[in-house]
Amino acid sequence: MTDRLSCSCGKLTLEVEGPSIINAECCCNSCRTAGDRFETLPGVPIFRTPQRTTPYVLQRKDRVRFTSGTEHLAEYRLTGKSPTRRVVATCCNTPVFTEFQAGHWLSLYASLWPAASRPKMQLRTMVADLPDPGVLPPDLPNAKGQTGNFMLKLLGAWIAMGFRVPKLDVPGKLAL
């Protein structure tokens, strides 16, 4: 199974092969802060839920291939020392992925998938960071942090990759 995805304007294209590691909505302070900043960009597509959580499809890096438009990728870090970078397609300000330093996976923004074929979310993480977790619907498990199962799935993917951590070059920097 291969999903062919693109940014909103279609200049950036990518292919995602195989099943995801896990699909999760993140409620952490960093994702909410970055999301607030991204929403100030002109033309940015809707990428968060009405509760302002960020749905991600976590995928092994070795199963994601950018097929065109990588010159439009630009990274954003909340601070100069942030180990996490978020990457946007600057051609149309589409959020593309979040990458943890030395991570073997990409947290692809679920909004890259058309609504009809978007992977179903399995849980919410970092609910403890929300000022009022009561705003969340009861449709998914609402975990205070990352669950043991979440971490085991990431570890299993890393083992399957032979403990490799592929590097991904992003040519631009985004200042917000």
MDAnalysis code that builds the backbone (N, CA, C; Angstrom):
import MDAnalysis as mda
import numpy as np

u = mda.Universe.empty(528, n_residues=176, atom_resindex=np.repeat(np.arange(176), 3), trajectory=True)
u.add_TopologyAttr("name", ["N", "CA", "C"] * 176)
u.add_TopologyAttr("resid", np.arange(1, 177))
u.add_TopologyAttr("resname", ["MET", "THR", "ASP", "ARG", "LEU", "SER", "CYS", "SER", "CYS", "GLY", "LYS", "LEU", "THR", "LEU", "GLU", "VAL", "GLU", "GLY", "PRO", "SER", "ILE", "ILE", "ASN", "ALA", "GLU", "CYS", "CYS", "CYS", "ASN", "SER", "CYS", "ARG", "THR", "ALA", "GLY", "ASP", "ARG", "PHE", "GLU", "THR", "LEU", "PRO", "GLY", "VAL", "PRO", "ILE", "PHE", "ARG", "THR", "PRO", "GLN", "ARG", "THR", "THR", "PRO", "TYR", "VAL", "LEU", "GLN", "ARG", "LYS", "ASP", "ARG", "VAL", "ARG", "PHE", "THR", "SER", "GLY", "THR", "GLU", "HIS", "LEU", "ALA", "GLU", "TYR", "ARG", "LEU", "THR", "GLY", "LYS", "SER", "PRO", "THR", "ARG", "ARG", "VAL", "VAL", "ALA", "THR", "CYS", "CYS", "ASN", "THR", "PRO", "VAL", "PHE", "THR", "GLU", "PHE", "GLN", "ALA", "GLY", "HIS", "TRP", "LEU", "SER", "LEU", "TYR", "ALA", "SER", "LEU", "TRP", "PRO", "ALA", "ALA", "SER", "ARG", "PRO", "LYS", "MET", "GLN", "LEU", "ARG", "THR", "MET", "VAL", "ALA", "ASP", "LEU", "PRO", "ASP", "PRO", "GLY", "VAL", "LEU", "PRO", "PRO", "ASP", "LEU", "PRO", "ASN", "ALA", "LYS", "GLY", "GLN", "THR", "GLY", "ASN", "PHE", "MET", "LEU", "LYS", "LEU", "LEU", "GLY", "ALA", "TRP", "ILE", "ALA", "MET", "GLY", "PHE", "ARG", "VAL", "PRO", "LYS", "LEU", "ASP", "VAL", "PRO", "GLY", "LYS", "LEU", "ALA", "LEU"])
u.atoms.positions = np.array([
    [0.840, -1.178, 0.000],
    [0.000, 0.000, 0.000],
    [0.888, 1.245, 0.000],
    [0.668, 2.121, -0.946],
    [1.401, 3.380, -1.028],
    [0.399, 4.515, -1.124],
    [0.556, 5.502, -0.246],
    [-0.258, 6.714, -0.313],
    [0.544, 7.777, -1.030],
    [-0.074, 8.414, -2.008],
    [0.543, 9.527, -2.715],
    [-0.109, 10.799, -2.197],
    [0.712, 11.668, -1.630],
    [0.222, 12.861, -0.953],
    [0.869, 14.100, -1.544],
    [0.295, 15.261, -1.213],
    [0.881, 16.514, -1.667],
    [0.495, 17.638, -0.719],
    [1.191, 18.748, -0.879],
    [0.807, 19.956, -0.162],
    [-0.477, 20.489, -0.808],
    [-1.011, 21.551, -0.269],
    [-2.289, 22.091, -0.782],
    [-2.238, 22.487, -2.248],
    [-1.116, 23.063, -2.686],
    [-1.046, 23.520, -4.077],
    [-0.503, 22.459, -5.025],
    [0.035, 21.347, -4.485],
    [0.512, 20.254, -5.318],
    [1.960, 20.342, -5.753],
    [2.689, 21.388, -5.365],
    [4.094, 21.504, -5.781],
    [5.007, 20.530, -5.044],
    [4.667, 20.200, -3.810],
    [5.412, 19.217, -3.041],
    [4.628, 17.916, -3.071],
    [5.291, 16.833, -3.469],
    [4.624, 15.531, -3.475],
    [5.486, 14.530, -2.722],
    [4.805, 13.539, -2.149],
    [5.499, 12.507, -1.413],
    [4.718, 11.219, -1.473],
    [5.428, 10.137, -1.226],
    [4.811, 8.813, -1.159],
    [5.108, 8.219, 0.206],
    [4.091, 7.610, 0.792],
    [4.210, 6.955, 2.089],
    [3.848, 5.495, 1.871],
    [4.791, 4.613, 2.179],
    [4.612, 3.195, 1.914],
    [4.341, 2.426, 3.207],
    [3.405, 1.526, 3.132],
    [3.150, 0.633, 4.252],
    [2.320, 1.261, 5.362],
    [2.027, 0.450, 6.371],
    [1.194, 0.941, 7.470],
    [1.966, 1.918, 8.358],
    [1.232, 2.773, 9.026],
    [1.847, 3.704, 9.964],
    [2.265, 2.975, 11.237],
    [3.097, 3.631, 12.016],
    [3.491, 3.106, 13.325],
    [2.310, 3.256, 14.279],
    [1.760, 4.460, 14.317],
    [0.600, 4.780, 15.146],
    [0.061, 6.119, 14.668],
    [-1.217, 6.364, 14.911],
    [-1.852, 7.625, 14.531],
    [-2.362, 8.278, 15.814],
    [-1.880, 9.485, 16.086],
    [-2.205, 10.115, 17.362],
    [-2.397, 11.616, 17.224],
    [-3.323, 12.133, 18.005],
    [-3.493, 13.580, 18.134],
    [-2.628, 14.031, 19.299],
    [-1.787, 15.030, 19.062],
    [-0.922, 15.536, 20.121],
    [-1.528, 16.793, 20.733],
    [-1.489, 16.845, 22.063],
    [-2.018, 17.983, 22.816],
    [-0.907, 18.739, 23.535],
    [0.359, 18.453, 23.246],
    [1.457, 19.048, 24.003],
    [1.549, 20.553, 23.768],
    [2.183, 21.213, 24.720],
    [2.344, 22.666, 24.637],
    [3.091, 23.076, 23.372],
    [4.131, 22.329, 22.999],
    [4.928, 22.679, 21.817],
    [4.105, 22.597, 20.537],
    [3.332, 21.531, 20.376],
    [2.508, 21.393, 19.169],
    [1.427, 22.473, 19.124],
    [0.863, 22.802, 20.271],
    [-0.167, 23.844, 20.289],
    [0.445, 25.213, 19.994],
    [1.632, 25.502, 20.535],
    [2.304, 26.779, 20.261],
    [2.689, 26.882, 18.790],
    [3.306, 25.828, 18.252],
    [3.687, 25.837, 16.834],
    [2.448, 25.963, 15.958],
    [1.383, 25.254, 16.304],
    [0.145, 25.338, 15.537],
    [-0.415, 26.755, 15.521],
    [-0.385, 27.419, 16.668],
    [-0.855, 28.816, 16.731],
    [-0.030, 29.700, 15.810],
    [1.263, 29.480, 15.791],
    [2.142, 30.299, 14.928],
    [1.914, 29.974, 13.451],
    [1.788, 28.689, 13.114],
    [1.541, 28.320, 11.718],
    [0.233, 28.920, 11.212],
    [-0.760, 28.988, 12.069],
    [-2.060, 29.522, 11.640],
    [-2.012, 31.004, 11.295],
    [-0.899, 31.686, 11.580],
    [-0.749, 33.088, 11.181],
    [-0.214, 33.212, 9.756],
    [0.245, 32.109, 9.163],
    [0.781, 32.137, 7.802],
    [-0.347, 32.309, 6.792],
    [-0.125, 33.076, 5.740],
    [-1.174, 33.254, 4.734],
    [-1.514, 31.949, 4.017],
    [-2.791, 31.661, 3.908],
    [-3.270, 30.521, 3.139],
    [-3.061, 29.165, 3.783],
    [-2.585, 29.112, 5.022],
    [-2.336, 27.815, 5.649],
    [-3.638, 27.014, 5.693],
    [-3.585, 25.736, 5.263],
    [-4.802, 24.919, 5.308],
    [-5.113, 24.505, 6.754],
    [-6.329, 24.101, 6.987],
    [-6.710, 23.606, 8.310],
    [-5.961, 22.305, 8.565],
    [-5.255, 22.242, 9.676],
    [-4.469, 21.048, 9.989],
    [-4.688, 20.572, 11.420],
    [-5.499, 21.297, 12.196],
    [-5.771, 20.894, 13.578],
    [-7.260, 20.634, 13.750],
    [-7.574, 19.976, 14.850],
    [-8.966, 19.688, 15.169],
    [-9.619, 20.936, 15.768],
    [-10.944, 20.946, 15.894],
    [-11.599, 22.081, 16.555],
    [-11.127, 22.281, 18.004],
    [-10.622, 21.227, 18.637],
    [-10.094, 21.340, 20.002],
    [-8.628, 21.778, 20.006],
    [-8.080, 22.055, 18.827],
    [-6.724, 22.553, 18.624],
    [-5.651, 21.490, 18.900],
    [-6.032, 20.216, 18.784],
    [-5.036, 19.153, 18.837],
    [-4.457, 18.967, 17.434],
    [-3.284, 18.363, 17.361],
    [-2.634, 18.158, 16.068],
    [-2.614, 16.669, 15.738],
    [-3.412, 16.242, 14.754],
    [-3.400, 14.830, 14.348],
    [-2.169, 14.507, 13.487],
    [-1.479, 13.447, 13.903],
    [-0.280, 12.995, 13.206],
    [-0.414, 11.533, 12.813],
    [0.240, 11.202, 11.700],
    [0.423, 9.820, 11.273],
    [1.920, 9.563, 11.391],
    [2.312, 8.758, 12.364],
    [3.726, 8.492, 12.591],
    [4.180, 7.383, 11.648],
    [5.211, 7.689, 10.875],
    [5.663, 6.784, 9.828],
    [7.180, 6.644, 9.889],
    [7.657, 5.439, 9.641],
    [9.099, 5.220, 9.557],
    [9.682, 6.124, 8.470],
    [10.848, 6.725, 8.760],
    [11.486, 7.602, 7.772],
    [11.826, 6.858, 6.486],
    [12.175, 5.585, 6.601],
    [12.566, 4.834, 5.408],
    [11.363, 4.461, 4.537],
    [10.177, 4.849, 4.954],
    [8.964, 4.576, 4.173],
    [8.317, 5.853, 3.638],
    [9.039, 6.966, 3.761],
    [8.548, 8.246, 3.237],
    [9.532, 8.707, 2.176],
    [8.998, 8.996, 0.989],
    [9.855, 9.443, -0.121],
    [9.247, 10.697, -0.738],
    [10.027, 11.767, -0.742],
    [9.584, 13.004, -1.375],
    [9.890, 12.888, -2.860],
    [8.868, 13.087, -3.697],
    [9.022, 12.856, -5.128],
    [9.172, 14.139, -5.935],
    [8.759, 15.271, -5.386],
    [8.976, 16.557, -6.063],
    [8.766, 17.700, -5.067],
    [9.379, 18.813, -5.381],
    [9.128, 20.041, -4.637],
    [9.870, 20.220, -3.332],
    [10.901, 19.422, -3.079],
    [11.594, 19.548, -1.799],
    [12.246, 20.916, -1.600],
    [12.448, 21.646, -2.684],
    [13.016, 22.993, -2.553],
    [12.077, 23.932, -1.787],
    [10.822, 23.528, -1.631],
    [9.844, 24.340, -0.902],
    [9.800, 24.030, 0.596],
    [10.550, 23.020, 1.030],
    [10.521, 22.658, 2.446],
    [11.339, 23.648, 3.273],
    [10.764, 24.040, 4.409],
    [11.466, 24.924, 5.349],
    [11.154, 24.465, 6.761],
    [12.187, 24.465, 7.595],
    [12.005, 24.014, 8.970],
    [11.748, 25.197, 9.894],
    [11.048, 24.885, 10.967],
    [10.764, 25.872, 12.007],
    [11.014, 25.215, 13.359],
    [11.719, 25.921, 14.226],
    [11.952, 25.474, 15.597],
    [11.412, 26.543, 16.535],
    [10.779, 26.105, 17.607],
    [10.201, 27.066, 18.549],
    [11.267, 27.964, 19.157],
    [12.445, 27.409, 19.435],
    [13.588, 28.191, 19.913],
    [14.817, 27.686, 19.179],
    [15.908, 28.429, 19.287],
    [17.147, 28.026, 18.633],
    [17.695, 26.704, 19.147],
    [17.311, 26.317, 20.357],
    [17.804, 25.078, 20.954],
    [16.785, 23.947, 20.907],
    [15.663, 24.151, 20.245],
    [14.630, 23.111, 20.190],
    [15.137, 21.871, 19.460],
    [15.002, 20.690, 20.072],
    [15.416, 19.466, 19.395],
    [14.399, 19.000, 18.353],
    [13.233, 19.615, 18.349],
    [12.169, 19.232, 17.426],
    [12.045, 20.282, 16.336],
    [11.961, 19.805, 15.099],
    [11.707, 20.752, 14.016],
    [10.401, 20.388, 13.350],
    [9.694, 21.410, 12.959],
    [8.450, 21.242, 12.215],
    [8.720, 21.770, 10.815],
    [8.209, 21.074, 9.814],
    [8.542, 21.408, 8.436],
    [7.276, 21.745, 7.668],
    [7.372, 22.839, 6.911],
    [6.255, 23.399, 6.157],
    [6.650, 23.468, 4.688],
    [5.681, 23.282, 3.793],
    [5.879, 23.540, 2.360],
    [5.568, 25.019, 2.151],
    [6.587, 25.819, 1.894],
    [6.421, 27.271, 1.820],
    [5.665, 27.742, 0.577],
    [5.507, 26.878, -0.408],
    [4.762, 27.257, -1.612],
    [3.310, 27.606, -1.268],
    [2.747, 26.956, -0.234],
    [1.350, 27.183, 0.150],
    [1.147, 27.118, 1.666],
    [2.264, 27.075, 2.409],
    [2.253, 27.045, 3.878],
    [1.544, 25.823, 4.462],
    [1.664, 24.703, 3.776],
    [1.099, 23.453, 4.284],
    [2.063, 22.820, 5.292],
    [1.622, 22.584, 6.534],
    [2.461, 21.821, 7.455],
    [2.628, 20.392, 6.927],
    [3.865, 19.898, 6.930],
    [4.159, 18.593, 6.338],
    [4.515, 17.552, 7.405],
    [5.489, 17.859, 8.248],
    [5.854, 16.887, 9.280],
    [6.547, 17.562, 10.460],
    [6.573, 16.822, 11.553],
    [7.357, 17.160, 12.733],
    [8.386, 16.059, 12.888],
    [9.619, 16.461, 13.198],
    [10.706, 15.496, 13.338],
    [11.433, 15.738, 14.648],
    [11.588, 14.683, 15.421],
    [12.325, 14.750, 16.664],
    [13.794, 14.470, 16.384],
    [14.683, 15.252, 17.004],
    [16.116, 15.087, 16.797],
    [16.503, 13.632, 17.040],
    [17.215, 13.067, 16.122],
    [17.683, 11.683, 16.166],
    [16.531, 10.687, 16.136],
    [15.365, 11.092, 15.679],
    [14.231, 10.182, 15.562],
    [14.295, 9.358, 14.290],
    [13.752, 8.173, 14.345],
    [13.722, 7.270, 13.190],
    [12.380, 7.341, 12.462],
    [11.500, 8.229, 12.896],
    [10.169, 8.361, 12.320],
    [9.869, 9.822, 12.026],
    [8.877, 10.026, 11.180],
    [8.326, 11.356, 10.933],
    [6.892, 11.359, 11.429],
    [6.528, 12.425, 12.081],
    [5.137, 12.638, 12.464],
    [4.526, 13.494, 11.359],
    [3.919, 12.822, 10.389],
    [3.313, 13.516, 9.249],
    [1.975, 14.118, 9.676],
    [1.734, 15.339, 9.280],
    [0.447, 15.960, 9.583],
    [-0.638, 15.174, 8.850],
    [-1.630, 14.711, 9.597],
    [-2.700, 13.892, 9.017],
    [-3.481, 14.646, 7.955],
    [-3.443, 15.964, 8.007],
    [-4.173, 16.776, 7.022],
    [-3.606, 16.636, 5.612],
    [-2.448, 15.998, 5.453],
    [-1.919, 15.736, 4.113],
    [-2.798, 14.740, 3.356],
    [-3.488, 13.865, 4.084],
    [-4.371, 12.888, 3.463],
    [-5.714, 13.534, 3.162],
    [-6.312, 13.216, 2.036],
    [-7.691, 13.675, 1.802],
    [-8.592, 13.146, 2.926],
    [-9.595, 13.911, 3.301],
    [-10.465, 13.551, 4.431],
    [-11.016, 12.126, 4.289],
    [-11.379, 11.732, 3.086],
    [-11.991, 10.418, 2.875],
    [-11.022, 9.257, 3.131],
    [-9.724, 9.496, 2.969],
    [-8.750, 8.410, 3.151],
    [-7.789, 8.665, 4.312],
    [-8.083, 9.660, 5.120],
    [-7.214, 10.003, 6.256],
    [-7.190, 8.856, 7.258],
    [-5.998, 8.462, 7.690],
    [-5.921, 7.390, 8.693],
    [-6.667, 7.776, 9.970],
    [-7.339, 6.792, 10.535],
    [-8.119, 7.000, 11.758],
    [-7.178, 7.177, 12.943],
    [-7.453, 8.170, 13.760],
    [-6.657, 8.398, 14.958],
    [-6.924, 7.285, 15.972],
    [-5.894, 6.914, 16.714],
    [-5.992, 5.822, 17.676],
    [-5.992, 6.295, 19.132],
    [-5.402, 7.456, 19.383],
    [-5.377, 8.005, 20.728],
    [-4.940, 9.454, 20.702],
    [-5.097, 10.113, 21.842],
    [-4.553, 11.448, 22.047],
    [-3.434, 11.317, 23.075],
    [-2.358, 12.065, 22.868],
    [-1.250, 12.045, 23.814],
    [-1.049, 13.434, 24.401],
    [-0.380, 13.467, 25.535],
    [0.009, 14.706, 26.217],
    [-1.195, 15.549, 26.649],
    [-2.279, 14.875, 26.972],
    [-3.504, 15.549, 27.410],
    [-3.255, 16.364, 28.686],
    [-2.292, 15.934, 29.496],
    [-1.984, 16.654, 30.742],
    [-1.513, 18.083, 30.485],
    [-1.035, 18.387, 29.273],
    [-0.593, 19.746, 28.949],
    [-1.753, 20.712, 28.705],
    [-2.948, 20.201, 28.467],
    [-4.084, 21.069, 28.170],
    [-4.551, 21.820, 29.418],
    [-4.924, 23.083, 29.248],
    [-5.480, 23.814, 30.386],
    [-6.783, 23.182, 30.887],
    [-7.592, 22.650, 29.957],
    [-8.857, 22.008, 30.321],
    [-9.060, 20.766, 29.458],
    [-8.585, 19.604, 29.923],
    [-8.761, 18.373, 29.145],
    [-10.228, 18.006, 28.928],
    [-11.116, 18.600, 29.682],
    [-12.539, 18.315, 29.543],
    [-13.126, 18.743, 28.212],
    [-12.392, 19.543, 27.421],
    [-12.897, 19.968, 26.117],
    [-12.802, 18.851, 25.078],
    [-12.051, 17.793, 25.407],
    [-11.851, 16.711, 24.442],
    [-13.040, 15.763, 24.431],
    [-13.448, 15.343, 23.242],
    [-14.532, 14.357, 23.173],
    [-14.036, 12.990, 23.637],
    [-14.954, 12.115, 24.036],
    [-14.562, 10.786, 24.527],
    [-14.389, 9.742, 23.417],
    [-14.173, 10.187, 22.181],
    [-14.098, 9.270, 21.048],
    [-12.789, 8.499, 20.948],
    [-11.744, 8.951, 21.664],
    [-10.435, 8.297, 21.649],
    [-9.923, 8.193, 23.074],
    [-9.004, 7.269, 23.328],
    [-8.336, 7.286, 24.626],
    [-7.551, 8.594, 24.772],
    [-7.681, 9.231, 25.903],
    [-7.004, 10.499, 26.174],
    [-5.892, 10.252, 27.195],
    [-4.671, 10.040, 26.697],
    [-3.541, 9.707, 27.563],
    [-2.865, 10.971, 28.086],
    [-2.526, 10.952, 29.363],
    [-1.859, 12.110, 29.975],
    [-0.514, 12.393, 29.313],
    [0.192, 11.353, 28.918],
    [1.492, 11.480, 28.264],
    [1.559, 10.482, 27.121],
    [2.763, 9.994, 26.829],
    [2.885, 8.911, 25.856],
    [2.681, 7.598, 26.611],
    [1.880, 6.740, 26.056],
    [1.589, 5.463, 26.708],
    [2.727, 4.469, 26.461],
    [2.752, 3.419, 27.267],
    [3.732, 2.360, 27.058],
    [3.580, 1.728, 25.686],
    [2.346, 1.521, 25.249],
    [2.087, 0.945, 23.930],
    [2.626, 1.858, 22.832],
    [2.430, 3.165, 22.983],
    [2.941, 4.155, 22.029],
    [4.460, 4.000, 21.903],
    [5.148, 3.948, 23.042],
    [6.606, 3.843, 23.036],
    [7.071, 2.487, 22.485],
    [6.340, 1.426, 22.788],
    [6.692, 0.105, 22.253],
    [6.558, 0.064, 20.738],
    [5.546, 0.721, 20.201],
    [5.382, 0.758, 18.743],
    [6.545, 1.503, 18.085],
    [6.983, 2.594, 18.701],
    [8.143, 3.321, 18.167],
    [9.399, 2.456, 18.238],
    [9.587, 1.771, 19.348],
    [10.754, 0.897, 19.497],
    [10.702, -0.249, 18.486],
    [9.530, -0.847, 18.307],
    [9.387, -1.929, 17.334],
    [9.734, -1.480, 15.924],
    [9.333, -0.265, 15.575],
    [9.659, 0.270, 14.247],
    [11.164, 0.468, 14.106],
    [11.801, 0.945, 15.160],
    [13.244, 1.181, 15.117],
    [13.991, -0.138, 14.977],
    [13.555, -1.149, 15.696],
    [14.163, -2.481, 15.571],
    [14.012, -2.984, 14.139],
    [12.809, -2.845, 13.580],
    [12.551, -3.290, 12.197],
    [13.425, -2.547, 11.192],
    [13.846, -1.341, 11.540],
    [14.712, -0.543, 10.660],
    [16.196, -0.847, 10.885],
    [16.486, -1.791, 11.769],
    [17.884, -2.111, 12.061],
    [18.571, -0.998, 12.835],
    [17.814, -0.273, 13.647],
    [18.308, 0.824, 14.479],
    [18.915, 1.960, 13.662],
    [18.484, 2.086, 12.410],
    [18.952, 3.186, 11.565],
    [18.137, 4.439, 11.854],
    [18.754, 5.585, 11.637],
    [18.077, 6.867, 11.770],
    [18.394, 7.670, 10.507],
    [17.609, 7.470, 9.447],
    [17.879, 8.195, 8.197],
    [17.829, 9.714, 8.402],
    [18.699, 10.393, 7.702],
    [18.745, 11.856, 7.747],
    [17.855, 12.412, 6.644],
    [17.253, 13.537, 6.898],
    [16.375, 14.174, 5.936],
    [16.781, 15.645, 5.824],
    [17.267, 16.025, 4.645],
    [17.671, 17.412, 4.438],
    [16.468, 18.290, 4.143],
    [16.433, 19.422, 4.805],
    [15.399, 20.428, 4.567],
    [16.134, 21.722, 4.227],
    [15.951, 22.247, 3.009],
    [16.793, 23.346, 2.560],
    [16.521, 24.711, 3.209],
    [15.297, 24.965, 3.632],
    [14.983, 26.308, 4.089],
    [14.732, 26.421, 5.580],
    [14.675, 27.663, 6.029],
    [14.345, 27.985, 7.417],
    [13.139, 28.917, 7.380],
    [12.228, 28.699, 8.309],
    [11.017, 29.496, 8.402],
    [11.121, 30.345, 9.665],
    [10.968, 31.646, 9.519],
    [10.991, 32.539, 10.676],
    [9.571, 33.023, 10.939],
    [9.120, 32.835, 12.161],
    [7.782, 33.305, 12.554],
    [7.906, 34.213, 13.750],
])
